[in-house]
Amino acid sequence: MAALKLDFSLSKVGSRSAPVGGSSGADSIAGDTKKLSLRSLLHYLWHKAELTVWTARWAGKRHWWNIRWHLIEAARQMTVKGGR
């Protein structure tokens, strides 16, 4: 089991207005590196589902439903805010 912190909401909440960016003049963007973005979560699940390693058992079996099943099984091993 792994407890994850996400940088995005898992539920859809009413419409929100886009954040207004101030012109502070900073050349770099600082982010919270302790939280996963949606892209990094997908990369992490892909890795935990062992889809980044080629084995002979995958020969001719990389269909979308097979990959989906492995990703869902990997996601079942994760918790976010105390829930699966």
mmCIF file of the C-alpha atoms, coordinates in Angstrom:
data_MODEL
# 
_entry.id   MODEL 
# 
loop_
_atom_site.group_PDB 
_atom_site.id 
_atom_site.type_symbol 
_atom_site.label_atom_id 
_atom_site.label_alt_id 
_atom_site.label_comp_id 
_atom_site.label_asym_id 
_atom_site.label_entity_id 
_atom_site.label_seq_id 
_atom_site.pdbx_PDB_ins_code 
_atom_site.Cartn_x 
_atom_site.Cartn_y 
_atom_site.Cartn_z 
_atom_site.occupancy 
_atom_site.B_iso_or_equiv 
_atom_site.pdbx_formal_charge 
_atom_site.auth_seq_id 
_atom_site.auth_comp_id 
_atom_site.auth_asym_id 
_atom_site.auth_atom_id 
_atom_site.pdbx_PDB_model_num 
ATOM 1  C CA . MET A 1 1  ? 0.000   0.000   0.000   1.00 0.00 ? 1  MET A CA 1 
ATOM 2  C CA . ALA A 1 2  ? 1.216   3.459   -0.857  1.00 0.00 ? 2  ALA A CA 1 
ATOM 3  C CA . ALA A 1 3  ? -0.299  6.729   0.374   1.00 0.00 ? 3  ALA A CA 1 
ATOM 4  C CA . LEU A 1 4  ? -0.220  9.385   -2.332  1.00 0.00 ? 4  LEU A CA 1 
ATOM 5  C CA . LYS A 1 5  ? -0.619  13.161  -2.208  1.00 0.00 ? 5  LYS A CA 1 
ATOM 6  C CA . LEU A 1 6  ? -2.106  14.616  -5.363  1.00 0.00 ? 6  LEU A CA 1 
ATOM 7  C CA . ASP A 1 7  ? -1.813  18.086  -6.831  1.00 0.00 ? 7  ASP A CA 1 
ATOM 8  C CA . PHE A 1 8  ? -5.327  17.884  -8.312  1.00 0.00 ? 8  PHE A CA 1 
ATOM 9  C CA . SER A 1 9  ? -8.829  17.069  -7.145  1.00 0.00 ? 9  SER A CA 1 
ATOM 10 C CA . LEU A 1 10 ? -10.294 13.608  -7.704  1.00 0.00 ? 10 LEU A CA 1 
ATOM 11 C CA . SER A 1 11 ? -13.825 14.970  -7.713  1.00 0.00 ? 11 SER A CA 1 
ATOM 12 C CA . LYS A 1 12 ? -15.440 17.484  -9.989  1.00 0.00 ? 12 LYS A CA 1 
ATOM 13 C CA . VAL A 1 13 ? -16.503 20.550  -8.051  1.00 0.00 ? 13 VAL A CA 1 
ATOM 14 C CA . GLY A 1 14 ? -18.617 23.331  -9.655  1.00 0.00 ? 14 GLY A CA 1 
ATOM 15 C CA . SER A 1 15 ? -17.070 25.680  -12.125 1.00 0.00 ? 15 SER A CA 1 
ATOM 16 C CA . ARG A 1 16 ? -14.110 27.627  -10.865 1.00 0.00 ? 16 ARG A CA 1 
ATOM 17 C CA . SER A 1 17 ? -12.621 30.709  -12.412 1.00 0.00 ? 17 SER A CA 1 
ATOM 18 C CA . ALA A 1 18 ? -9.045  30.558  -13.583 1.00 0.00 ? 18 ALA A CA 1 
ATOM 19 C CA . PRO A 1 19 ? -6.527  31.932  -11.091 1.00 0.00 ? 19 PRO A CA 1 
ATOM 20 C CA . VAL A 1 20 ? -5.408  35.452  -11.834 1.00 0.00 ? 20 VAL A CA 1 
ATOM 21 C CA . GLY A 1 21 ? -1.670  35.577  -12.342 1.00 0.00 ? 21 GLY A CA 1 
ATOM 22 C CA . GLY A 1 22 ? 0.164   38.504  -10.860 1.00 0.00 ? 22 GLY A CA 1 
ATOM 23 C CA . SER A 1 23 ? 3.072   40.119  -12.631 1.00 0.00 ? 23 SER A CA 1 
ATOM 24 C CA . SER A 1 24 ? 5.659   39.510  -9.933  1.00 0.00 ? 24 SER A CA 1 
ATOM 25 C CA . GLY A 1 25 ? 8.471   39.335  -12.490 1.00 0.00 ? 25 GLY A CA 1 
ATOM 26 C CA . ALA A 1 26 ? 9.745   35.946  -11.360 1.00 0.00 ? 26 ALA A CA 1 
ATOM 27 C CA . ASP A 1 27 ? 11.563  33.947  -14.043 1.00 0.00 ? 27 ASP A CA 1 
ATOM 28 C CA . SER A 1 28 ? 10.927  30.571  -12.425 1.00 0.00 ? 28 SER A CA 1 
ATOM 29 C CA . ILE A 1 29 ? 7.893   28.696  -11.230 1.00 0.00 ? 29 ILE A CA 1 
ATOM 30 C CA . ALA A 1 30 ? 7.955   27.128  -7.788  1.00 0.00 ? 30 ALA A CA 1 
ATOM 31 C CA . GLY A 1 31 ? 5.751   24.096  -7.212  1.00 0.00 ? 31 GLY A CA 1 
ATOM 32 C CA . ASP A 1 32 ? 5.091   21.725  -4.380  1.00 0.00 ? 32 ASP A CA 1 
ATOM 33 C CA . THR A 1 33 ? 7.283   18.763  -5.296  1.00 0.00 ? 33 THR A CA 1 
ATOM 34 C CA . LYS A 1 34 ? 5.715   16.573  -2.629  1.00 0.00 ? 34 LYS A CA 1 
ATOM 35 C CA . LYS A 1 35 ? 2.455   16.238  -4.565  1.00 0.00 ? 35 LYS A CA 1 
ATOM 36 C CA . LEU A 1 36 ? 1.868   14.273  -7.770  1.00 0.00 ? 36 LEU A CA 1 
ATOM 37 C CA . SER A 1 37 ? 0.429   15.882  -10.870 1.00 0.00 ? 37 SER A CA 1 
ATOM 38 C CA . LEU A 1 38 ? -1.960  13.889  -13.041 1.00 0.00 ? 38 LEU A CA 1 
ATOM 39 C CA . ARG A 1 39 ? 0.851   13.113  -15.466 1.00 0.00 ? 39 ARG A CA 1 
ATOM 40 C CA . SER A 1 40 ? 3.237   11.961  -12.744 1.00 0.00 ? 40 SER A CA 1 
ATOM 41 C CA . LEU A 1 41 ? 0.474   9.815   -11.195 1.00 0.00 ? 41 LEU A CA 1 
ATOM 42 C CA . LEU A 1 42 ? -0.050  8.071   -14.528 1.00 0.00 ? 42 LEU A CA 1 
ATOM 43 C CA . HIS A 1 43 ? 3.704   7.500   -14.904 1.00 0.00 ? 43 HIS A CA 1 
ATOM 44 C CA . TYR A 1 44 ? 3.857   6.123   -11.362 1.00 0.00 ? 44 TYR A CA 1 
ATOM 45 C CA . LEU A 1 45 ? 0.938   3.741   -11.953 1.00 0.00 ? 45 LEU A CA 1 
ATOM 46 C CA . TRP A 1 46 ? 2.448   2.617   -15.268 1.00 0.00 ? 46 TRP A CA 1 
ATOM 47 C CA . HIS A 1 47 ? 5.692   1.811   -13.446 1.00 0.00 ? 47 HIS A CA 1 
ATOM 48 C CA . LYS A 1 48 ? 3.968   0.038   -10.529 1.00 0.00 ? 48 LYS A CA 1 
ATOM 49 C CA . ALA A 1 49 ? 1.912   -2.043  -12.988 1.00 0.00 ? 49 ALA A CA 1 
ATOM 50 C CA . GLU A 1 50 ? 5.299   -3.194  -14.378 1.00 0.00 ? 50 GLU A CA 1 
ATOM 51 C CA . LEU A 1 51 ? 4.408   -2.010  -17.860 1.00 0.00 ? 51 LEU A CA 1 
ATOM 52 C CA . THR A 1 52 ? 7.822   -0.358  -18.320 1.00 0.00 ? 52 THR A CA 1 
ATOM 53 C CA . VAL A 1 53 ? 9.652   -3.692  -18.332 1.00 0.00 ? 53 VAL A CA 1 
ATOM 54 C CA . TRP A 1 54 ? 9.444   -6.050  -21.284 1.00 0.00 ? 54 TRP A CA 1 
ATOM 55 C CA . THR A 1 55 ? 9.088   -9.748  -20.531 1.00 0.00 ? 55 THR A CA 1 
ATOM 56 C CA . ALA A 1 56 ? 8.334   -12.684 -22.809 1.00 0.00 ? 56 ALA A CA 1 
ATOM 57 C CA . ARG A 1 57 ? 4.905   -13.087 -21.182 1.00 0.00 ? 57 ARG A CA 1 
ATOM 58 C CA . TRP A 1 58 ? 3.834   -9.806  -22.878 1.00 0.00 ? 58 TRP A CA 1 
ATOM 59 C CA . ALA A 1 59 ? 4.423   -11.157 -26.389 1.00 0.00 ? 59 ALA A CA 1 
ATOM 60 C CA . GLY A 1 60 ? 1.239   -10.446 -28.361 1.00 0.00 ? 60 GLY A CA 1 
ATOM 61 C CA . LYS A 1 61 ? -0.681  -9.440  -25.202 1.00 0.00 ? 61 LYS A CA 1 
ATOM 62 C CA . ARG A 1 62 ? -0.346  -5.655  -25.013 1.00 0.00 ? 62 ARG A CA 1 
ATOM 63 C CA . HIS A 1 63 ? -3.979  -4.975  -25.775 1.00 0.00 ? 63 HIS A CA 1 
ATOM 64 C CA . TRP A 1 64 ? -5.727  -1.973  -24.214 1.00 0.00 ? 64 TRP A CA 1 
ATOM 65 C CA . TRP A 1 65 ? -7.894  -4.142  -21.929 1.00 0.00 ? 65 TRP A CA 1 
ATOM 66 C CA . ASN A 1 66 ? -4.843  -5.975  -20.611 1.00 0.00 ? 66 ASN A CA 1 
ATOM 67 C CA . ILE A 1 67 ? -3.010  -2.716  -19.892 1.00 0.00 ? 67 ILE A CA 1 
ATOM 68 C CA . ARG A 1 68 ? -6.167  -1.243  -18.304 1.00 0.00 ? 68 ARG A CA 1 
ATOM 69 C CA . TRP A 1 69 ? -6.479  -4.252  -16.005 1.00 0.00 ? 69 TRP A CA 1 
ATOM 70 C CA . HIS A 1 70 ? -2.852  -3.952  -14.845 1.00 0.00 ? 70 HIS A CA 1 
ATOM 71 C CA . LEU A 1 71 ? -3.224  -0.191  -14.232 1.00 0.00 ? 71 LEU A CA 1 
ATOM 72 C CA . ILE A 1 72 ? -6.393  -0.730  -12.179 1.00 0.00 ? 72 ILE A CA 1 
ATOM 73 C CA . GLU A 1 73 ? -4.679  -3.448  -10.132 1.00 0.00 ? 73 GLU A CA 1 
ATOM 74 C CA . ALA A 1 74 ? -1.775  -1.074  -9.442  1.00 0.00 ? 74 ALA A CA 1 
ATOM 75 C CA . ALA A 1 75 ? -4.219  1.697   -8.461  1.00 0.00 ? 75 ALA A CA 1 
ATOM 76 C CA . ARG A 1 76 ? -5.928  -0.639  -5.975  1.00 0.00 ? 76 ARG A CA 1 
ATOM 77 C CA . GLN A 1 77 ? -2.669  -0.690  -4.026  1.00 0.00 ? 77 GLN A CA 1 
ATOM 78 C CA . MET A 1 78 ? -2.736  3.105   -3.559  1.00 0.00 ? 78 MET A CA 1 
ATOM 79 C CA . THR A 1 79 ? -4.596  5.307   -1.096  1.00 0.00 ? 79 THR A CA 1 
ATOM 80 C CA . VAL A 1 80 ? -5.398  8.995   -1.396  1.00 0.00 ? 80 VAL A CA 1 
ATOM 81 C CA . LYS A 1 81 ? -6.664  10.905  1.658   1.00 0.00 ? 81 LYS A CA 1 
ATOM 82 C CA . GLY A 1 82 ? -7.357  7.640   3.460   1.00 0.00 ? 82 GLY A CA 1 
ATOM 83 C CA . GLY A 1 83 ? -9.489  6.203   0.639   1.00 0.00 ? 83 GLY A CA 1 
ATOM 84 C CA . ARG A 1 84 ? -8.695  3.776   -2.136  1.00 0.00 ? 84 ARG A CA 1 
# 
